[in-house]
Amino acid sequence: MSSSSAPTHFTLNTGAQIPAVGLGTWKSEPGEVTKAVAYALKDGYRHIDAALIYGNENEVGQGIKDSGVPREEIFITSKLWNTHQPNVAEGLQKTLDALGTDYLDLYLIHWPVRLVPNESHDLLPVNPDGSRSVDRLWDQSETWRQMEEVYKSGKVKAIGVANWSIPYLEELKKTWTVVPAVNQVELHPFLPQHALKKYCEDLGILLEAYSPLGSTGAPIMSDSEIVEIANKNNVSPATILISYHVNKGTVVLPKSVSEKRITDNRKVIKLSEEDIAKLDALAANGKAKRINTPLWGWDLGFDDWYSPKK
């Protein structure tokens, strides 16, 4: 999966090994994701990142089955959705049933926001005024307590969080007895989150990068400085962006349903310190851009997030 000196795996604080590159399945259409997962596993991937809210876990599970790769060789991650925060075991069971497995290698709290289901929608409920149906009094430490319970049950081999900022982790730290193994957040050179990375590293929490290649809202792959580094290394901008994270000790989760891109996204090269320093500086030099800010009407504690009123 990599050249001679870029790592292929990282070690979680549980002692388990996690492959450095995983296949993301967010926004992968149900009809396409089965083939993409099966192809990726046959092609050498051993890490699949799923979530209940993606609405495609049945198809992801089918792709795993179709691949013929034994379950114990695959690192499977999924995420507890916001509406299931008061009943983690129930949310987990829905995911296990959909994926067709009796355990997960990693289970994450998807967002530090509890949504209250109502007749408007099971998973994305809204209030009569159109705002999200958020429980503003919910205590995330209660969700984490239940995450620790499913961890102890053996149904998940590691637990962690996604989209958690330093202030939220500081609050959770007051009550946790199991330190999160992972914090999965949006990460790329336009949103490097240096302070969060250092904070998590100091606690033994591994960062995972979603949206590593940007999107239409942040055309990172066509950025002139990134293209220049790619040309210098004789690889694609995507390879530079994926390698950037692995070189920095971060798991990276590129998403694709194209067989060629799935194969290409496994390629990781060793980057020079100079290249990493240039990529690290892009956001500070005026290119800072966050792509994914769901309108929870909630301040998630990141410096560049919108105010709670929006």
C-alpha positions in Angstrom: 0.0 0.0 0.0 2.9 2.3 0.2 6.5 3.1 -0.7 9.4 1.9 1.4 9.1 4.4 4.2 5.5 5.6 4.5 3.6 3.6 7.2 0.9 1.2 6.1 -0.7 0.9 9.6 -1.0 2.9 12.9 -1.5 1.6 16.4 -4.6 2.6 18.3 -4.4 3.2 22.1 -6.0 -0.3 22.5 -3.0 -1.9 20.9 -4.9 -2.8 17.7 -3.5 -2.0 14.3 -5.5 0.2 11.9 -4.7 0.4 8.2 -3.5 3.9 7.3 -5.7 4.2 4.3 -9.4 3.3 4.4 -12.3 3.4 1.9 -14.8 6.1 2.8 -18.5 5.4 1.9 -20.1 8.7 2.6 -22.3 10.0 -0.3 -21.7 6.7 -2.1 -25.0 5.7 -3.8 -26.5 2.4 -2.7 -26.3 1.0 -6.2 -22.6 1.8 -6.5 -21.2 1.2 -3.0 -21.6 -2.6 -3.0 -19.3 -2.9 -6.1 -16.9 -0.2 -4.8 -16.5 -2.0 -1.4 -16.1 -5.4 -3.0 -13.6 -4.1 -5.5 -11.6 -2.2 -2.9 -11.2 -5.3 -0.7 -10.2 -7.4 -3.6 -7.7 -4.7 -4.6 -6.0 -4.8 -1.2 -7.9 -2.4 1.1 -8.5 -3.8 4.6 -10.3 -0.8 6.1 -13.9 0.3 5.4 -15.4 3.4 7.0 -19.2 3.3 7.2 -22.0 5.1 9.1 -25.7 4.5 9.7 -26.7 8.0 8.5 -25.1 7.3 5.1 -28.1 5.1 4.4 -26.0 2.4 2.6 -24.8 0.0 5.3 -26.7 -2.9 3.9 -24.9 -2.4 0.6 -21.6 -2.0 2.3 -22.2 -5.3 4.1 -23.0 -7.0 0.8 -19.8 -5.6 -0.7 -17.8 -7.0 2.2 -19.5 -10.4 1.6 -19.0 -10.3 -2.1 -15.3 -9.6 -1.8 -14.6 -13.0 -0.3 -12.2 -11.5 2.2 -12.6 -13.0 5.6 -14.2 -10.7 8.2 -11.3 -10.9 10.6 -8.9 -9.5 8.0 -11.1 -6.3 7.6 -11.1 -3.2 9.9 -14.7 -2.0 9.9 -15.7 1.4 11.4 -19.2 2.7 11.8 -20.7 5.7 13.7 -23.5 6.2 16.2 -26.1 8.5 14.8 -27.3 11.6 16.7 -30.8 10.3 17.2 -29.5 7.2 18.9 -27.4 8.9 21.6 -29.7 8.0 24.5 -29.6 4.3 23.4 -26.2 3.4 22.0 -26.7 -0.4 22.1 -29.8 0.0 19.9 -28.0 2.2 17.3 -25.1 -0.2 17.3 -27.4 -3.2 16.7 -29.0 -1.5 13.7 -25.5 -1.1 12.2 -24.3 -4.6 13.0 -27.5 -6.1 11.4 -27.1 -3.9 8.3 -23.4 -4.7 7.8 -24.0 -8.4 8.6 -21.3 -8.7 11.3 -21.4 -9.3 15.0 -18.7 -6.8 15.9 -17.1 -3.6 14.8 -13.4 -2.8 15.0 -14.2 0.9 15.7 -17.4 2.7 16.7 -17.5 6.5 16.8 -20.0 9.1 18.1 -20.7 10.8 14.8 -21.3 14.3 16.1 -21.5 15.8 19.7 -25.1 16.7 19.0 -28.2 14.8 20.1 -31.2 15.0 17.8 -34.7 14.2 19.1 -36.7 12.1 16.6 -40.2 13.3 15.8 -42.8 12.7 13.1 -40.8 14.9 10.6 -38.0 12.4 10.2 -36.4 9.4 12.1 -32.8 10.5 11.5 -32.9 14.2 10.6 -35.8 15.6 12.6 -36.7 19.3 12.4 -38.8 21.6 14.5 -42.0 23.3 13.1 -39.8 26.4 12.3 -37.5 24.2 10.1 -34.5 24.3 12.5 -32.9 21.0 13.6 -34.6 19.2 16.5 -31.6 19.4 18.8 -31.6 18.5 22.5 -29.6 21.4 24.0 -29.6 19.9 27.5 -28.3 16.5 26.5 -25.0 15.5 28.3 -22.5 13.9 25.9 -20.8 12.2 28.9 -23.9 10.0 29.1 -23.5 9.0 25.4 -19.8 8.2 26.1 -20.7 6.1 29.2 -22.9 4.0 27.0 -20.1 3.8 24.4 -17.8 2.4 27.1 -20.5 -0.2 27.9 -20.7 -1.5 24.3 -16.9 -1.5 24.3 -16.8 -3.6 27.4 -19.4 -6.0 25.9 -16.9 -6.8 23.1 -19.3 -5.8 20.3 -16.9 -3.0 19.4 -13.1 -3.4 19.7 -12.5 0.3 20.0 -14.5 3.5 20.6 -14.0 7.0 19.5 -15.5 10.3 18.3 -16.0 12.2 15.1 -16.2 16.0 14.6 -15.1 16.8 18.2 -13.2 20.0 19.0 -10.7 20.6 21.8 -13.3 22.2 24.2 -15.7 19.2 23.7 -12.9 16.7 24.3 -11.9 18.7 27.4 -15.4 18.4 28.8 -15.6 14.7 28.0 -12.2 14.1 29.6 -13.7 15.0 33.0 -15.8 11.7 33.1 -14.3 9.3 30.6 -12.8 6.0 31.9 -11.8 4.9 28.4 -9.9 7.4 26.3 -11.3 7.7 22.7 -9.1 5.7 20.3 -9.9 8.0 17.4 -11.2 11.5 16.5 -12.4 11.5 12.8 -12.6 15.1 11.5 -12.4 17.0 8.2 -8.7 17.3 7.4 -6.8 18.6 4.4 -4.2 21.3 3.7 -6.9 24.0 3.7 -8.1 22.7 7.2 -5.0 21.1 8.8 -6.3 21.6 12.4 -2.7 21.6 13.8 -3.7 22.4 17.4 -6.4 19.7 17.5 -3.8 17.2 16.1 -1.3 18.0 18.8 -4.0 17.9 21.6 -5.2 14.5 20.4 -1.7 13.1 20.0 -0.8 14.1 23.6 -3.8 12.1 24.8 -3.1 9.1 22.6 -6.1 9.8 20.3 -5.4 9.1 16.6 -6.8 11.5 14.1 -8.6 10.3 11.0 -9.1 12.6 7.9 -12.4 12.7 6.0 -12.8 14.8 2.9 -9.0 14.6 2.4 -9.4 15.5 -1.3 -11.7 18.4 -0.8 -14.8 18.7 -2.9 -16.5 21.0 -5.3 -16.7 23.6 -2.5 -12.9 23.5 -2.0 -11.1 22.5 -5.2 -7.9 21.5 -3.4 -6.7 19.1 -6.1 -6.5 22.0 -8.6 -4.6 24.3 -6.2 -1.5 25.5 -7.9 0.9 24.9 -5.0 -0.5 21.3 -4.5 -0.2 20.7 -8.3 3.4 21.9 -8.2 4.3 19.5 -5.3 2.6 16.7 -7.3 4.5 17.5 -10.4 7.8 17.6 -8.5 7.1 14.1 -7.0 5.8 12.8 -10.4 2.4 11.7 -8.9 -1.2 13.0 -8.9 -2.4 15.8 -6.6 -4.7 13.1 -5.0 -1.6 11.0 -4.1 0.0 14.1 -2.5 -3.1 14.8 -0.4 -3.5 11.2 0.7 0.2 10.9 1.5 0.2 14.2 3.4 -1.9 12.6 6.2 -0.2 9.2 6.3 3.2 11.0 6.5 1.9 13.0 9.5 0.6 9.9 11.3 -3.1 10.4 10.4 -5.4 7.8 9.0 -6.9 8.9 5.7 -10.3 8.0 4.3 -10.6 8.9 0.6 -14.0 8.1 -0.9 -14.6 6.9 -4.5 -16.7 4.5 -6.4 -14.5 4.6 -9.5 -12.3 1.4 -9.7 -9.3 3.3 -11.1 -9.5 6.0 -8.4 -10.0 3.4 -5.6 -6.7 1.7 -6.8 -4.9 5.1 -7.2 -6.0 6.2 -3.7 -4.1 3.3 -2.1 -0.8 4.8 -3.3 1.2 6.5 -0.6 4.6 8.1 -1.1 7.1 9.4 1.4 7.0 13.3 1.3 10.0 15.5 2.1 9.9 17.7 5.2 9.9 20.7 2.8 6.8 19.4 1.0 5.0 18.8 4.3 5.9 22.2 5.6 4.5 23.8 2.4 1.2 21.9 2.7 1.0 22.7 6.4 1.3 26.4 5.7 -1.4 26.7 3.0 -4.3 27.5 5.3 -2.4 30.0 7.4 -1.3 31.7 4.1 -4.9 32.5 3.2 -6.4 29.3 1.8 -8.3 28.2 4.9 -11.6 26.5 4.0 -14.0 24.1 5.8 -16.2 22.1 3.6 -18.6 20.3 5.9 -20.6 22.4 8.4 -24.1 20.9 8.9 -26.6 23.4 10.2 -27.1 21.9 13.6 -27.7 25.4 15.0 -24.9 24.6 17.4 -21.4 25.9 18.0 -19.1 22.9 17.9 -16.2 24.6 19.4 -14.0 24.8 16.3 -12.4 28.3 15.7 -13.7 28.4 12.2 -17.3 27.1 12.9 -20.3 29.4 12.5 -22.0 30.9 15.6 -24.7 29.0 17.5 -27.4 31.3 16.1 -27.0 30.1 12.5 
